[in-house]
Amino acid sequence: MLAPQRHRASLTSSASDRKKTATFSGAAKRVTKPPLDILLCAPRGFCAGVVRAIDAVEKALTLHGAPVYVRHEIVHNKYVVESLKRKGAVFVAELSEVPDTTRPVIFSAHGVPKSVPAEADQRALFAIDATCPLVTKVHREAEVHHKRGRHILLVGHAGHPEVIGTMGQLPPGAITLIETLDDVATLVPPEGVPLAYVTQTTLSVDDTRGIVEALQARFPALIAPHKEDICYATTNRQEAVKRVAPLVDGLLVVGSPNSSNSQRLREVAERAGCPHARLVLRTDEIDWSIFSDIRRLGITAGASAPEVLVEEIIDAFAERYEVRVETVSTADESVFFPLPRELRDQPAPTAAE
């Protein structure tokens, strides 16, 4: 994986930034809209793992036609899921809902328990794993710790698909989930067994740091990952929000409510001093009573939110304000993940085929 090139936070005008001025004309008067400065966080939006997962579904549809089945949401964004449905993707909760074993079945970017590919093998399904490589890294770390006789502490959120997938890599009881500082205080690990920890990739950097420090204080011999488990995209987007949040009257995070990394961006904005931080997917979710009197607005997007939704929200504000957009950049990202091997270098079928 290519590491993102970091540089000092800067406030610059983006080439794609737009200055929108509009007036309402009447028979005898001209009314100018109030000004609004929008600070657009960068990086924002799609990460490399999300791009890979969405591309995997679209490439499978190109190669094999519809339907292509997808177990769970490919990424946590309703707009993306609905778009893929219109192209021929069929989303299912479990593999038992796939009626045709000859059709491709794609596992989501969040990862799956080992029982899922095992079931796919048993049914001879054409399975394609679109798990983010950074999630797979956590799976491999957990497996290595288990082979070396260590009990694993997983810092994460109960019920999240990524956590379910990571815990499902090992036998029951091999991993203990840690969600809060209270969990650290009450933890009773197996006696005489060395401990190691891994984390969900989409957590709050600051919250996770506090939990890990508490674990290390209780268990000084605790074995840490060789490299941070919270992914580069989560970290970069949170850093950009920390830079913008103290400068604005309100901040919108574009994303779905079931997106962990999007929810964390909202929390980061609140803690960084933003008086009004809200998570919205589309413009119809904006509470205009809150954002009616602002003069500076921050906008970012979770790692599974497409840029078209950011543009849609900027356009909505441009209908009400004279908008000036500037970009606040805290990191450059150049990470790329290749498609799953089943979809690489495969020519699309011709009409004759």
C-alpha positions as a Python dict, from the first residue, in 0.01 Angstrom:
ca = {
    (1, 'M'): (0, 0, 0),
    (2, 'L'): (131, 343, -85),
    (3, 'A'): (143, 572, 217),
    (4, 'P'): (-33, 905, 169),
    (5, 'Q'): (208, 1194, 134),
    (6, 'R'): (141, 1432, 421),
    (7, 'H'): (201, 1803, 421),
    (8, 'R'): (115, 2098, 640),
    (9, 'A'): (-252, 2188, 659),
    (10, 'S'): (-331, 2462, 414),
    (11, 'L'): (-629, 2674, 317),
    (12, 'T'): (-633, 2703, -59),
    (13, 'S'): (-869, 2758, -346),
    (14, 'S'): (-939, 2434, -533),
    (15, 'A'): (-946, 2417, -912),
    (16, 'S'): (-1293, 2267, -885),
    (17, 'D'): (-1416, 2524, -637),
    (18, 'R'): (-1697, 2743, -762),
    (19, 'K'): (-1810, 3092, -681),
    (20, 'K'): (-2184, 3107, -726),
    (21, 'T'): (-2365, 3436, -730),
    (22, 'A'): (-2736, 3461, -794),
    (23, 'T'): (-3003, 3726, -762),
    (24, 'F'): (-3378, 3727, -763),
    (25, 'S'): (-3514, 3987, -1002),
    (26, 'G'): (-3844, 4160, -957),
    (27, 'A'): (-4015, 4429, -1157),
    (28, 'A'): (-3855, 4709, -957),
    (29, 'K'): (-3586, 4561, -731),
    (30, 'R'): (-3286, 4333, -716),
    (31, 'V'): (-3229, 4118, -405),
    (32, 'T'): (-2885, 3970, -343),
    (33, 'K'): (-2849, 3648, -146),
    (34, 'P'): (-2642, 3653, 175),
    (35, 'P'): (-2278, 3541, 147),
    (36, 'L'): (-2162, 3199, 263),
    (37, 'D'): (-1808, 3066, 277),
    (38, 'I'): (-1789, 2688, 240),
    (39, 'L'): (-1473, 2519, 366),
    (40, 'L'): (-1447, 2189, 185),
    (41, 'C'): (-1245, 1926, 370),
    (42, 'A'): (-982, 1731, 181),
    (43, 'P'): (-939, 1440, 177),
    (44, 'R'): (-1305, 1340, 182),
    (45, 'G'): (-1529, 1081, 22),
    (46, 'F'): (-1432, 752, -138),
    (47, 'C'): (-1127, 566, -10),
    (48, 'A'): (-934, 305, -207),
    (49, 'G'): (-1116, 14, -42),
    (50, 'V'): (-1457, 156, -130),
    (51, 'V'): (-1353, 228, -489),
    (52, 'R'): (-1228, -131, -521),
    (53, 'A'): (-1553, -278, -384),
    (54, 'I'): (-1782, -70, -605),
    (55, 'D'): (-1562, -135, -909),
    (56, 'A'): (-1579, -507, -832),
    (57, 'V'): (-1960, -507, -856),
    (58, 'E'): (-1959, -300, -1174),
    (59, 'K'): (-1688, -512, -1337),
    (60, 'A'): (-1876, -830, -1249),
    (61, 'L'): (-2190, -686, -1409),
    (62, 'T'): (-1991, -596, -1721),
    (63, 'L'): (-1833, -940, -1749),
    (64, 'H'): (-2121, -1161, -1643),
    (65, 'G'): (-2435, -953, -1683),
    (66, 'A'): (-2717, -920, -1433),
    (67, 'P'): (-2792, -1033, -1178),
    (68, 'V'): (-2481, -1012, -964),
    (69, 'Y'): (-2553, -1093, -601),
    (70, 'V'): (-2394, -896, -317),
    (71, 'R'): (-2398, -1018, 42),
    (72, 'H'): (-2495, -719, 258),
    (73, 'E'): (-2440, -360, 146),
    (74, 'I'): (-2120, -346, -58),
    (75, 'V'): (-2041, -23, 129),
    (76, 'H'): (-2248, 166, 382),
    (77, 'N'): (-2412, 422, 156),
    (78, 'K'): (-2774, 405, 43),
    (79, 'Y'): (-2712, 615, -269),
    (80, 'V'): (-2437, 378, -387),
    (81, 'V'): (-2644, 68, -311),
    (82, 'E'): (-2950, 200, -496),
    (83, 'S'): (-2733, 296, -794),
    (84, 'L'): (-2590, -54, -815),
    (85, 'K'): (-2937, -206, -784),
    (86, 'R'): (-3044, -13, -1093),
    (87, 'K'): (-2749, -164, -1281),
    (88, 'G'): (-2847, -519, -1187),
    (89, 'A'): (-2694, -590, -847),
    (90, 'V'): (-2912, -787, -605),
    (91, 'F'): (-2835, -740, -236),
    (92, 'V'): (-2902, -1028, 1),
    (93, 'A'): (-2867, -1070, 375),
    (94, 'E'): (-2736, -1426, 357),
    (95, 'L'): (-2604, -1664, 93),
    (96, 'S'): (-2911, -1884, 135),
    (97, 'E'): (-3103, -1613, -55),
    (98, 'V'): (-2894, -1667, -370),
    (99, 'P'): (-3104, -1893, -595),
    (100, 'D'): (-2861, -1942, -885),
    (101, 'T'): (-2524, -2091, -798),
    (102, 'T'): (-2380, -1996, -1136),
    (103, 'R'): (-2412, -1621, -1077),
    (104, 'P'): (-2134, -1416, -912),
    (105, 'V'): (-2172, -1346, -540),
    (106, 'I'): (-1964, -1062, -397),
    (107, 'F'): (-1871, -1019, -32),
    (108, 'S'): (-1881, -659, 95),
    (109, 'A'): (-1584, -434, 173),
    (110, 'H'): (-1636, -483, 548),
    (111, 'G'): (-1521, -845, 545),
    (112, 'V'): (-1703, -1162, 645),
    (113, 'P'): (-1661, -1442, 900),
    (114, 'K'): (-1487, -1755, 774),
    (115, 'S'): (-1819, -1935, 784),
    (116, 'V'): (-1939, -1730, 483),
    (117, 'P'): (-1676, -1840, 226),
    (118, 'A'): (-1704, -2190, 371),
    (119, 'E'): (-2077, -2189, 294),
    (120, 'A'): (-2004, -2053, -53),
    (121, 'D'): (-1759, -2339, -117),
    (122, 'Q'): (-2011, -2593, 7),
    (123, 'R'): (-2273, -2463, -238),
    (124, 'A'): (-2014, -2422, -517),
    (125, 'L'): (-2101, -2054, -550),
    (126, 'F'): (-1899, -1824, -776),
    (127, 'A'): (-1777, -1609, -485),
    (128, 'I'): (-1573, -1291, -517),
    (129, 'D'): (-1427, -1136, -203),
    (130, 'A'): (-1429, -755, -212),
    (131, 'T'): (-1309, -716, 148),
    (132, 'C'): (-1093, -406, 185),
    (133, 'P'): (-726, -516, 197),
    (134, 'L'): (-680, -311, 515),
    (135, 'V'): (-956, -512, 684),
    (136, 'T'): (-795, -832, 556),
    (137, 'K'): (-472, -712, 722),
    (138, 'V'): (-653, -706, 1058),
    (139, 'H'): (-787, -1057, 994),
    (140, 'R'): (-436, -1185, 926),
    (141, 'E'): (-300, -1016, 1239),
    (142, 'A'): (-566, -1184, 1451),
    (143, 'E'): (-487, -1523, 1296),
    (144, 'V'): (-114, -1482, 1365),
    (145, 'H'): (-177, -1387, 1728),
    (146, 'H'): (-405, -1689, 1771),
    (147, 'K'): (-145, -1926, 1624),
    (148, 'R'): (110, -1789, 1868),
    (149, 'G'): (-115, -1865, 2164),
    (150, 'R'): (-230, -1511, 2239),
    (151, 'H'): (-576, -1395, 2341),
    (152, 'I'): (-691, -1109, 2121),
    (153, 'L'): (-860, -790, 2231),
    (154, 'L'): (-1055, -627, 1948),
    (155, 'V'): (-1128, -256, 1992),
    (156, 'G'): (-1445, -187, 1796),
    (157, 'H'): (-1822, -149, 1791),
    (158, 'A'): (-2048, -446, 1857),
    (159, 'G'): (-2269, -544, 1566),
    (160, 'H'): (-2068, -364, 1300),
    (161, 'P'): (-2010, -594, 998),
    (162, 'E'): (-1634, -542, 1017),
    (163, 'V'): (-1627, -649, 1382),
    (164, 'I'): (-1847, -950, 1308),
    (165, 'G'): (-1613, -1045, 1026),
    (166, 'T'): (-1297, -1009, 1234),
    (167, 'M'): (-1434, -1205, 1530),
    (168, 'G'): (-1552, -1470, 1285),
    (169, 'Q'): (-1197, -1542, 1172),
    (170, 'L'): (-1126, -1741, 1488),
    (171, 'P'): (-1303, -1992, 1714),
    (172, 'P'): (-1552, -1856, 1969),
    (173, 'G'): (-1378, -1716, 2277),
    (174, 'A'): (-1051, -1639, 2101),
    (175, 'I'): (-1134, -1268, 2075),
    (176, 'T'): (-1277, -1030, 2336),
    (177, 'L'): (-1449, -715, 2211),
    (178, 'I'): (-1355, -388, 2382),
    (179, 'E'): (-1589, -96, 2314),
    (180, 'T'): (-1532, 148, 2601),
    (181, 'L'): (-1298, 244, 2883),
    (182, 'D'): (-1540, 68, 3117),
    (183, 'D'): (-1477, -253, 2923),
    (184, 'V'): (-1106, -208, 2986),
    (185, 'A'): (-1161, -161, 3358),
    (186, 'T'): (-1381, -470, 3395),
    (187, 'L'): (-1190, -698, 3157),
    (188, 'V'): (-1094, -1036, 3302),
    (189, 'P'): (-867, -1201, 3043),
    (190, 'P'): (-777, -1570, 3040),
    (191, 'E'): (-524, -1638, 3313),
    (192, 'G'): (-166, -1695, 3206),
    (193, 'V'): (-232, -1622, 2837),
    (194, 'P'): (-42, -1340, 2661),
    (195, 'L'): (-256, -1061, 2518),
    (196, 'A'): (-255, -877, 2186),
    (197, 'Y'): (-489, -620, 2040),
    (198, 'V'): (-627, -523, 1700),
    (199, 'T'): (-880, -255, 1610),
    (200, 'Q'): (-1165, -187, 1374),
    (201, 'T'): (-1036, 24, 1085),
    (202, 'T'): (-1300, 300, 1100),
    (203, 'L'): (-1283, 414, 1462),
    (204, 'S'): (-1226, 757, 1610),
    (205, 'V'): (-849, 801, 1628),
    (206, 'D'): (-869, 989, 1959),
    (207, 'D'): (-1116, 750, 2125),
    (208, 'T'): (-913, 450, 2020),
    (209, 'R'): (-592, 605, 2149),
    (210, 'G'): (-751, 649, 2491),
    (211, 'I'): (-874, 289, 2503),
    (212, 'V'): (-539, 150, 2390),
    (213, 'E'): (-352, 359, 2648),
    (214, 'A'): (-584, 225, 2918),
    (215, 'L'): (-524, -132, 2800),
    (216, 'Q'): (-148, -81, 2799),
    (217, 'A'): (-162, 65, 3150),
    (218, 'R'): (-346, -244, 3277),
    (219, 'F'): (-149, -493, 3069),
    (220, 'P'): (206, -361, 3006),
    (221, 'A'): (300, -671, 2804),
    (222, 'L'): (10, -617, 2562),
    (223, 'I'): (127, -678, 2204),
    (224, 'A'): (39, -404, 1956),
    (225, 'P'): (-9, -426, 1577),
    (226, 'H'): (306, -379, 1371),
    (227, 'K'): (125, -94, 1196),
    (228, 'E'): (-179, 111, 1300),
    (229, 'D'): (-505, -72, 1221),
    (230, 'I'): (-718, 241, 1181),
    (231, 'C'): (-695, 298, 808),
    (232, 'Y'): (-527, 591, 635),
    (233, 'A'): (-859, 721, 499),
    (234, 'T'): (-1025, 732, 841),
    (235, 'T'): (-725, 914, 988),
    (236, 'N'): (-693, 1165, 703),
    (237, 'R'): (-1062, 1256, 700),
    (238, 'Q'): (-1067, 1307, 1075),
    (239, 'E'): (-759, 1530, 1059),
    (240, 'A'): (-921, 1750, 794),
    (241, 'V'): (-1236, 1785, 1006),
    (242, 'K'): (-1026, 1883, 1310),
    (243, 'R'): (-871, 2159, 1100),
    (244, 'V'): (-1203, 2295, 972),
    (245, 'A'): (-1443, 2247, 1265),
    (246, 'P'): (-1313, 2535, 1483),
    (247, 'L'): (-1335, 2774, 1185),
    (248, 'V'): (-1702, 2729, 1091),
    (249, 'D'): (-2051, 2791, 1228),
    (250, 'G'): (-2169, 2447, 1117),
    (251, 'L'): (-2037, 2134, 949),
    (252, 'L'): (-2212, 1875, 736),
    (253, 'V'): (-2083, 1521, 702),
    (254, 'V'): (-2217, 1359, 387),
    (255, 'G'): (-2280, 992, 454),
    (256, 'S'): (-2524, 725, 569),
    (257, 'P'): (-2618, 680, 936),
    (258, 'N'): (-2494, 319, 933),
    (259, 'S'): (-2149, 430, 816),
    (260, 'S'): (-1909, 407, 1111),
    (261, 'N'): (-1645, 636, 963),
    (262, 'S'): (-1910, 899, 879),
    (263, 'Q'): (-2049, 894, 1232),
    (264, 'R'): (-1697, 936, 1369),
    (265, 'L'): (-1646, 1244, 1150),
    (266, 'R'): (-1953, 1405, 1303),
    (267, 'E'): (-1826, 1326, 1654),
    (268, 'V'): (-1481, 1464, 1572),
    (269, 'A'): (-1636, 1789, 1449),
    (270, 'E'): (-1835, 1830, 1770),
    (271, 'R'): (-1533, 1769, 1988),
    (272, 'A'): (-1324, 2011, 1784),
    (273, 'G'): (-1563, 2292, 1868),
    (274, 'C'): (-1813, 2304, 1583),
    (275, 'P'): (-2146, 2429, 1724),
    (276, 'H'): (-2360, 2244, 1469),
    (277, 'A'): (-2233, 1915, 1323),
    (278, 'R'): (-2480, 1700, 1133),
    (279, 'L'): (-2467, 1378, 930),
    (280, 'V'): (-2682, 1389, 615),
    (281, 'L'): (-2707, 1172, 306),
    (282, 'R'): (-2901, 1404, 75),
    (283, 'T'): (-3018, 1764, 69),
    (284, 'D'): (-3366, 1673, 193),
    (285, 'E'): (-3211, 1580, 530),
    (286, 'I'): (-3064, 1927, 591),
    (287, 'D'): (-3231, 2111, 879),
    (288, 'W'): (-3241, 2459, 730),
    (289, 'S'): (-3354, 2610, 1061),
    (290, 'I'): (-3011, 2523, 1201),
    (291, 'F'): (-2814, 2636, 898),
    (292, 'S'): (-3018, 2948, 811),
    (293, 'D'): (-2795, 3210, 975),
    (294, 'I'): (-2447, 3067, 924),
    (295, 'R'): (-2170, 3253, 747),
    (296, 'R'): (-1911, 2975, 732),
    (297, 'L'): (-1996, 2611, 661),
    (298, 'G'): (-1770, 2307, 663),
    (299, 'I'): (-1846, 2008, 442),
    (300, 'T'): (-1683, 1667, 436),
    (301, 'A'): (-1788, 1318, 326),
    (302, 'G'): (-1742, 973, 472),
    (303, 'A'): (-1526, 719, 294),
    (304, 'S'): (-1829, 554, 132),
    (305, 'A'): (-1999, 876, 13),
    (306, 'P'): (-1965, 973, -356),
    (307, 'E'): (-1860, 1323, -456),
    (308, 'V'): (-2185, 1377, -647),
    (309, 'L'): (-2365, 1405, -311),
    (310, 'V'): (-2121, 1673, -196),
    (311, 'E'): (-2189, 1867, -516),
    (312, 'E'): (-2563, 1828, -463),
    (313, 'I'): (-2538, 1981, -116),
    (314, 'I'): (-2320, 2269, -236),
    (315, 'D'): (-2581, 2338, -505),
    (316, 'A'): (-2857, 2344, -242),
    (317, 'F'): (-2671, 2608, -42),
    (318, 'A'): (-2599, 2802, -362),
    (319, 'E'): (-2973, 2838, -413),
    (320, 'R'): (-2996, 3022, -81),
    (321, 'Y'): (-2658, 3193, -53),
    (322, 'E'): (-2390, 3359, -257),
    (323, 'V'): (-2143, 3076, -216),
    (324, 'R'): (-1766, 3091, -214),
    (325, 'V'): (-1594, 2752, -185),
    (326, 'E'): (-1243, 2695, -56),
    (327, 'T'): (-1064, 2367, 9),
    (328, 'V'): (-886, 2286, 332),
    (329, 'S'): (-629, 2016, 255),
    (330, 'T'): (-439, 1821, 519),
    (331, 'A'): (-307, 1522, 320),
    (332, 'D'): (-261, 1386, -30),
    (333, 'E'): (-390, 1036, -104),
    (334, 'S'): (-258, 810, -377),
    (335, 'V'): (-358, 468, -247),
    (336, 'F'): (-485, 214, -502),
    (337, 'F'): (-603, -144, -455),
    (338, 'P'): (-637, -379, -754),
    (339, 'L'): (-962, -563, -820),
    (340, 'P'): (-1013, -914, -680),
    (341, 'R'): (-817, -1158, -897),
    (342, 'E'): (-1135, -1316, -1039),
    (343, 'L'): (-1208, -983, -1212),
    (344, 'R'): (-862, -882, -1328),
    (345, 'D'): (-762, -882, -1693),
    (346, 'Q'): (-1091, -1033, -1797),
    (347, 'P'): (-1220, -902, -2131),
    (348, 'A'): (-1588, -819, -2152),
    (349, 'P'): (-1790, -1075, -2350),
    (350, 'T'): (-1864, -986, -2711),
    (351, 'A'): (-2216, -974, -2858),
    (352, 'A'): (-2153, -1307, -3032),
    (353, 'E'): (-2076, -1468, -2700),
}
